[in-house]
Every structure is written in structure tokens, then in C-alpha cells.
Amino acid sequence: MRPVLRLLGTRYGVALVLALLVLAVVGITRAVAGPYQATTLGPAVEPSTSSSVDPTAGDDSLLIPDSPAPPVTSPGAADPATVATDFVQEWLNHTGVTAEQWRAGFAKHATAALRDKLKSTDPAGVPAQRITGQVTVQNGSARFVEATVPVDSGTVILRLISTNGRWLVDGVDWERS
């Protein structure tokens, strides 16, 4: 017993005890959590990769990729691309205006949650001056899309949601080019 205690008193003994503790914790955690299941993290909106086959078409049928549902817009309401363009134009109108005027400019295109998030934002911090290309809209579902708007300093990424058939911007990100 004495040689075992002497071994545990050395740095090798301490390392052995710590290794056994780690193995015990991992073993207990795996026993409680169950078997390992691999998951992959991807973008918030992933394009559909599934396909469908027409069972009545025979052997020469084509695979038709399933696509997300088209955005739902009420009659007379602006489509997501128009809302995104209008929002970014107002968001870029940040010089020579007060913070209140700046926020009032894009308020009609934004959700209450986004307006609340931006209530203390200084418009001087807007990192761009003008739109430099076409808006691209990626359908996530019938009630959610993501729009990318190229600007002179990068890309503005907007998350739009549909509420009662009317599209509103719910999130703003910016990627430097």
C-alpha cells in the first residue's frame, strides 16, 4: 500500500488520477446522454436539395428539385425585394439627419422588434453610402426570406418576415467586402 501512495504523490500519480477523473466524467456523461449523434451546423436558410419523382411518368421521368414555397404577399403589398430596397435606401440616408429622422425613415419597413433594437443606434455608424447592385432574395419559406443588397462598402443582409401578407425587415447584418 505504501508504494501505491508514494506513486500517487508524484506528478505522474497526480496526472493518472486526473486522467481517471476525466474518463469517469466522460463515461458518466455518455451514459446519461445516450449515444452520440452527429449534427451539422449550416446557414439559417439552406436551399432545398430534395427531389421528387413523378411516379406516373415511367423510367424516363426527370428529377424535379423541390424549392421553398414562394413568398406570400397580399394584393397591393410590396414584394420582399421592393421592401428590402426601400429599407436600405432609407437606412443609407444617414448624413445630415438626426437619429430620430433616420429611424423614422426606415420605420415603416421594419418590425417593432428591429425598431426597438436600433433605437439607440447612431446613424453616423452606417458603414455605406449607396446601393451598387441588384437585390437578391433567397426564399426560406412562404413567410421568411433573406435579401442581400450590395453597397459600396460590402453587402447588407436583411431578414424579412411576412406578417399578414406584408413584408417587414426583422434583422440587419453587414459584411465588409
Phi and psi restraints in degrees (value plus and minus 20) as a CYANA .aco file:
   2 ARG   PHI     -81.2   -41.2
   2 ARG   PSI     -61.9   -21.9
   3 PRO   PHI     -84.3   -44.3
   3 PRO   PSI     -53.4   -13.4
   4 VAL   PHI     -86.7   -46.7
   4 VAL   PSI     -64.4   -24.4
   5 LEU   PHI     -85.0   -45.0
   5 LEU   PSI     -57.7   -17.7
   6 ARG   PHI     -84.8   -44.8
   6 ARG   PSI     -60.3   -20.3
   7 LEU   PHI     -84.0   -44.0
   7 LEU   PSI     -61.4   -21.4
   8 LEU   PHI     -86.3   -46.3
   8 LEU   PSI     -42.4    -2.4
   9 GLY   PHI     -99.0   -59.0
   9 GLY   PSI     -33.1     6.9
  10 THR   PHI    -106.7   -66.7
  10 THR   PSI     149.9   189.9
  11 ARG   PHI     -84.9   -44.9
  11 ARG   PSI     -49.8    -9.8
  12 TYR   PHI     -89.3   -49.3
  12 TYR   PSI     -55.6   -15.6
  13 GLY   PHI     -88.2   -48.2
  13 GLY   PSI     -62.0   -22.0
  14 VAL   PHI     -83.4   -43.4
  14 VAL   PSI     -62.0   -22.0
  15 ALA   PHI     -82.9   -42.9
  15 ALA   PSI     -59.1   -19.1
  16 LEU   PHI     -85.0   -45.0
  16 LEU   PSI     -62.2   -22.2
  17 VAL   PHI     -84.2   -44.2
  17 VAL   PSI     -64.2   -24.2
  18 LEU   PHI     -83.1   -43.1
  18 LEU   PSI     -61.1   -21.1
  19 ALA   PHI     -82.7   -42.7
  19 ALA   PSI     -61.3   -21.3
  20 LEU   PHI     -84.9   -44.9
  20 LEU   PSI     -57.9   -17.9
  21 LEU   PHI     -84.3   -44.3
  21 LEU   PSI     -62.9   -22.9
  22 VAL   PHI     -82.7   -42.7
  22 VAL   PSI     -66.6   -26.6
  23 LEU   PHI     -80.6   -40.6
  23 LEU   PSI     -58.9   -18.9
  24 ALA   PHI     -84.6   -44.6
  24 ALA   PSI     -64.6   -24.6
  25 VAL   PHI     -83.9   -43.9
  25 VAL   PSI     -64.4   -24.4
  26 VAL   PHI     -82.5   -42.5
  26 VAL   PSI     -63.3   -23.3
  27 GLY   PHI     -82.7   -42.7
  27 GLY   PSI     -63.8   -23.8
  28 ILE   PHI     -84.9   -44.9
  28 ILE   PSI     -62.3   -22.3
  29 THR   PHI     -82.6   -42.6
  29 THR   PSI     -64.2   -24.2
  30 ARG   PHI     -85.5   -45.5
  30 ARG   PSI     -56.1   -16.1
  31 ALA   PHI     -86.9   -46.9
  31 ALA   PSI     -58.8   -18.8
  32 VAL   PHI     -96.3   -56.3
  32 VAL   PSI     -62.1   -22.1
  33 ALA   PHI     -98.9   -58.9
  33 ALA   PSI     -41.6    -1.6
  34 GLY   PHI      73.6   113.6
  34 GLY   PSI    -191.8  -151.8
  35 PRO   PHI     -88.3   -48.3
  35 PRO   PSI     133.8   173.8
  36 TYR   PHI     -91.9   -51.9
  36 TYR   PSI     113.5   153.5
  37 GLN   PHI    -145.8  -105.8
  37 GLN   PSI      98.2   138.2
  38 ALA   PHI     -91.4   -51.4
  38 ALA   PSI     117.0   157.0
  39 THR   PHI    -148.5  -108.5
  39 THR   PSI     131.5   171.5
  40 THR   PHI    -136.9   -96.9
  40 THR   PSI     119.2   159.2
  41 LEU   PHI    -118.0   -78.0
  41 LEU   PSI     111.1   151.1
  42 GLY   PHI    -152.6  -112.6
  42 GLY   PSI    -191.9  -151.9
  43 PRO   PHI     -84.8   -44.8
  43 PRO   PSI     138.7   178.7
  44 ALA   PHI     -80.4   -40.4
  44 ALA   PSI     -51.9   -11.9
  45 VAL   PHI    -143.2  -103.2
  45 VAL   PSI      93.6   133.6
  46 GLU   PHI    -129.1   -89.1
  46 GLU   PSI     117.6   157.6
  47 PRO   PHI     -86.5   -46.5
  47 PRO   PSI     128.4   168.4
  48 SER   PHI     -92.3   -52.3
  48 SER   PSI     115.0   155.0
  49 THR   PHI    -136.7   -96.7
  49 THR   PSI     -16.0    24.0
  50 SER   PHI     -98.0   -58.0
  50 SER   PSI     140.5   180.5
  51 SER   PHI    -151.2  -111.2
  51 SER   PSI     138.6   178.6
  52 SER   PHI    -148.1  -108.1
  52 SER   PSI     128.7   168.7
  53 VAL   PHI    -140.5  -100.5
  53 VAL   PSI     116.2   156.2
  54 ASP   PHI     -98.0   -58.0
  54 ASP   PSI      90.7   130.7
  55 PRO   PHI     -86.5   -46.5
  55 PRO   PSI     -37.1     2.9
  56 THR   PHI    -112.6   -72.6
  56 THR   PSI     -23.2    16.8
  57 ALA   PHI    -105.3   -65.3
  57 ALA   PSI     -32.3     7.7
  58 GLY   PHI      67.1   107.1
  58 GLY   PSI    -185.7  -145.7
  59 ASP   PHI     -92.3   -52.3
  59 ASP   PSI     -43.4    -3.4
  60 ASP   PHI    -110.4   -70.4
  60 ASP   PSI      -3.5    36.5
  61 SER   PHI     -91.6   -51.6
  61 SER   PSI     129.3   169.3
  62 LEU   PHI    -112.8   -72.8
  62 LEU   PSI     127.1   167.1
  63 LEU   PHI    -100.0   -60.0
  63 LEU   PSI     108.1   148.1
  64 ILE   PHI    -133.0   -93.0
  64 ILE   PSI      95.8   135.8
  65 PRO   PHI     -86.9   -46.9
  65 PRO   PSI     117.9   157.9
  66 ASP   PHI     -96.4   -56.4
  66 ASP   PSI     117.2   157.2
  67 SER   PHI    -137.9   -97.9
  67 SER   PSI     137.8   177.8
  68 PRO   PHI     -79.3   -39.3
  68 PRO   PSI     135.4   175.4
  69 ALA   PHI     -80.7   -40.7
  69 ALA   PSI     122.6   162.6
  70 PRO   PHI     -86.5   -46.5
  70 PRO   PSI     132.0   172.0
  71 PRO   PHI     -79.3   -39.3
  71 PRO   PSI     122.1   162.1
  72 VAL   PHI    -115.7   -75.7
  72 VAL   PSI     101.2   141.2
  73 THR   PHI    -148.6  -108.6
  73 THR   PSI     113.6   153.6
  74 SER   PHI     -89.3   -49.3
  74 SER   PSI     131.8   171.8
  75 PRO   PHI     -77.3   -37.3
  75 PRO   PSI     112.6   152.6
  76 GLY   PHI      67.6   107.6
  76 GLY   PSI     -33.2     6.8
  77 ALA   PHI    -107.8   -67.8
  77 ALA   PSI     133.1   173.1
  78 ALA   PHI     -92.5   -52.5
  78 ALA   PSI     124.3   164.3
  79 ASP   PHI     -95.2   -55.2
  79 ASP   PSI     146.8   186.8
  80 PRO   PHI     -78.0   -38.0
  80 PRO   PSI     -58.8   -18.8
  81 ALA   PHI     -84.6   -44.6
  81 ALA   PSI     -59.8   -19.8
  82 THR   PHI     -87.1   -47.1
  82 THR   PSI     -63.5   -23.5
  83 VAL   PHI     -82.7   -42.7
  83 VAL   PSI     -62.6   -22.6
  84 ALA   PHI     -82.1   -42.1
  84 ALA   PSI     -65.2   -25.2
  85 THR   PHI     -82.8   -42.8
  85 THR   PSI     -67.0   -27.0
  86 ASP   PHI     -82.0   -42.0
  86 ASP   PSI     -62.2   -22.2
  87 PHE   PHI     -81.5   -41.5
  87 PHE   PSI     -69.2   -29.2
  88 VAL   PHI     -85.4   -45.4
  88 VAL   PSI     -58.7   -18.7
  89 GLN   PHI     -79.7   -39.7
  89 GLN   PSI     -62.8   -22.8
  90 GLU   PHI     -90.8   -50.8
  90 GLU   PSI     -57.7   -17.7
  91 TRP   PHI     -84.6   -44.6
  91 TRP   PSI     -55.7   -15.7
  92 LEU   PHI     -97.6   -57.6
  92 LEU   PSI     -34.1     5.9
  93 ASN   PHI    -101.4   -61.4
  93 ASN   PSI      52.0    92.0
  94 HIS   PHI    -136.3   -96.3
  94 HIS   PSI     -22.1    17.9
  95 THR   PHI    -120.1   -80.1
  95 THR   PSI     117.0   157.0
  96 GLY   PHI      55.1    95.1
  96 GLY   PSI      -4.4    35.6
  97 VAL   PHI    -148.2  -108.2
  97 VAL   PSI     136.8   176.8
  98 THR   PHI     -98.0   -58.0
  98 THR   PSI     145.9   185.9
  99 ALA   PHI     -81.0   -41.0
  99 ALA   PSI     -58.3   -18.3
 100 GLU   PHI     -85.5   -45.5
 100 GLU   PSI     -62.5   -22.5
 101 GLN   PHI     -84.6   -44.6
 101 GLN   PSI     -60.2   -20.2
 102 TRP   PHI     -81.8   -41.8
 102 TRP   PSI     -68.8   -28.8
 103 ARG   PHI     -85.7   -45.7
 103 ARG   PSI     -56.8   -16.8
 104 ALA   PHI     -85.0   -45.0
 104 ALA   PSI     -50.5   -10.5
 105 GLY   PHI     -82.4   -42.4
 105 GLY   PSI     -63.7   -23.7
 106 PHE   PHI    -119.7   -79.7
 106 PHE   PSI     -21.2    18.8
 107 ALA   PHI     -77.6   -37.6
 107 ALA   PSI     -57.7   -17.7
 108 LYS   PHI     -89.7   -49.7
 108 LYS   PSI     -34.1     5.9
 109 HIS   PHI    -124.3   -84.3
 109 HIS   PSI     -17.7    22.3
 110 ALA   PHI    -139.1   -99.1
 110 ALA   PSI     132.6   172.6
 111 THR   PHI     -93.4   -53.4
 111 THR   PSI     142.5   182.5
 112 ALA   PHI     -81.3   -41.3
 112 ALA   PSI     -55.9   -15.9
 113 ALA   PHI     -83.5   -43.5
 113 ALA   PSI     -62.3   -22.3
 114 LEU   PHI     -89.4   -49.4
 114 LEU   PSI     -61.4   -21.4
 115 ARG   PHI     -79.3   -39.3
 115 ARG   PSI     -59.0   -19.0
 116 ASP   PHI     -86.2   -46.2
 116 ASP   PSI     -61.1   -21.1
 117 LYS   PHI     -83.6   -43.6
 117 LYS   PSI     -52.7   -12.7
 118 LEU   PHI    -115.9   -75.9
 118 LEU   PSI     -13.4    26.6
 119 LYS   PHI     -84.7   -44.7
 119 LYS   PSI     -44.9    -4.9
 120 SER   PHI    -131.2   -91.2
 120 SER   PSI      -4.7    35.3
 121 THR   PHI     -99.7   -59.7
 121 THR   PSI     117.0   157.0
 122 ASP   PHI    -107.6   -67.6
 122 ASP   PSI     102.5   142.5
 123 PRO   PHI     -83.1   -43.1
 123 PRO   PSI     -40.2    -0.2
 124 ALA   PHI     -85.4   -45.4
 124 ALA   PSI     -38.1     1.9
 125 GLY   PHI    -103.5   -63.5
 125 GLY   PSI     -20.8    19.2
 126 VAL   PHI     -86.4   -46.4
 126 VAL   PSI     103.6   143.6
 127 PRO   PHI    -105.8   -65.8
 127 PRO   PSI      -2.7    37.3
 128 ALA   PHI    -165.8  -125.8
 128 ALA   PSI     147.1   187.1
 129 GLN   PHI    -141.0  -101.0
 129 GLN   PSI     -51.0   -11.0
 130 ARG   PHI    -174.1  -134.1
 130 ARG   PSI     137.7   177.7
 131 ILE   PHI     -99.5   -59.5
 131 ILE   PSI     116.5   156.5
 132 THR   PHI    -136.8   -96.8
 132 THR   PSI     -18.4    21.6
 133 GLY   PHI    -182.5  -142.5
 133 GLY   PSI    -189.3  -149.3
 134 GLN   PHI    -103.1   -63.1
 134 GLN   PSI     127.4   167.4
 135 VAL   PHI     -94.3   -54.3
 135 VAL   PSI     116.8   156.8
 136 THR   PHI    -135.7   -95.7
 136 THR   PSI     107.6   147.6
 137 VAL   PHI    -132.1   -92.1
 137 VAL   PSI     109.6   149.6
 138 GLN   PHI    -132.6   -92.6
 138 GLN   PSI      98.7   138.7
 139 ASN   PHI     -90.7   -50.7
 139 ASN   PSI     107.9   147.9
 140 GLY   PHI    -120.0   -80.0
 140 GLY   PSI     -59.8   -19.8
 141 SER   PHI    -184.6  -144.6
 141 SER   PSI    -194.6  -154.6
 142 ALA   PHI     -89.2   -49.2
 142 ALA   PSI     -37.0     3.0
 143 ARG   PHI    -143.0  -103.0
 143 ARG   PSI     -12.5    27.5
 144 PHE   PHI    -165.2  -125.2
 144 PHE   PSI     110.1   150.1
 145 VAL   PHI    -158.0  -118.0
 145 VAL   PSI     142.1   182.1
 146 GLU   PHI    -142.2  -102.2
 146 GLU   PSI     108.4   148.4
 147 ALA   PHI    -134.8   -94.8
 147 ALA   PSI     115.8   155.8
 148 THR   PHI    -132.7   -92.7
 148 THR   PSI     113.4   153.4
 149 VAL   PHI    -146.1  -106.1
 149 VAL   PSI      94.3   134.3
 150 PRO   PHI     -92.7   -52.7
 150 PRO   PSI     111.8   151.8
 151 VAL   PHI    -145.5  -105.5
 151 VAL   PSI     152.6   192.6
 152 ASP   PHI     -83.5   -43.5
 152 ASP   PSI     -36.6     3.4
 153 SER   PHI    -138.4   -98.4
 153 SER   PSI     -13.2    26.8
 154 GLY   PHI     137.6   177.6
 154 GLY   PSI    -158.4  -118.4
 155 THR   PHI    -156.1  -116.1
 155 THR   PSI     111.6   151.6
 156 VAL   PHI    -114.1   -74.1
 156 VAL   PSI     109.4   149.4
 157 ILE   PHI    -133.3   -93.3
 157 ILE   PSI     101.7   141.7
 158 LEU   PHI    -134.3   -94.3
 158 LEU   PSI     119.3   159.3
 159 ARG   PHI    -124.7   -84.7
 159 ARG   PSI     102.1   142.1
 160 LEU   PHI    -134.2   -94.2
 160 LEU   PSI     120.9   160.9
 161 ILE   PHI    -143.8  -103.8
 161 ILE   PSI     132.6   172.6
 162 SER   PHI    -122.1   -82.1
 162 SER   PSI     105.2   145.2
 163 THR   PHI    -142.7  -102.7
 163 THR   PSI      95.1   135.1
 164 ASN   PHI      34.7    74.7
 164 ASN   PSI      19.4    59.4
 165 GLY   PHI      59.6    99.6
 165 GLY   PSI     -15.6    24.4
 166 ARG   PHI    -134.0   -94.0
 166 ARG   PSI     107.6   147.6
 167 TRP   PHI    -105.4   -65.4
 167 TRP   PSI     113.8   153.8
 168 LEU   PHI    -155.2  -115.2
 168 LEU   PSI     126.7   166.7
 169 VAL   PHI     -98.3   -58.3
 169 VAL   PSI     109.1   149.1
 170 ASP   PHI    -135.4   -95.4
 170 ASP   PSI     -29.8    10.2
 171 GLY   PHI    -179.0  -139.0
 171 GLY   PSI     125.6   165.6
 172 VAL   PHI    -150.6  -110.6
 172 VAL   PSI     108.6   148.6
 173 ASP   PHI    -148.7  -108.7
 173 ASP   PSI     141.3   181.3
 174 TRP   PHI    -159.0  -119.0
 174 TRP   PSI     113.7   153.7
 175 GLU   PHI    -137.9   -97.9
 175 GLU   PSI     105.0   145.0
 176 ARG   PHI     -92.2   -52.2
 176 ARG   PSI     122.3   162.3
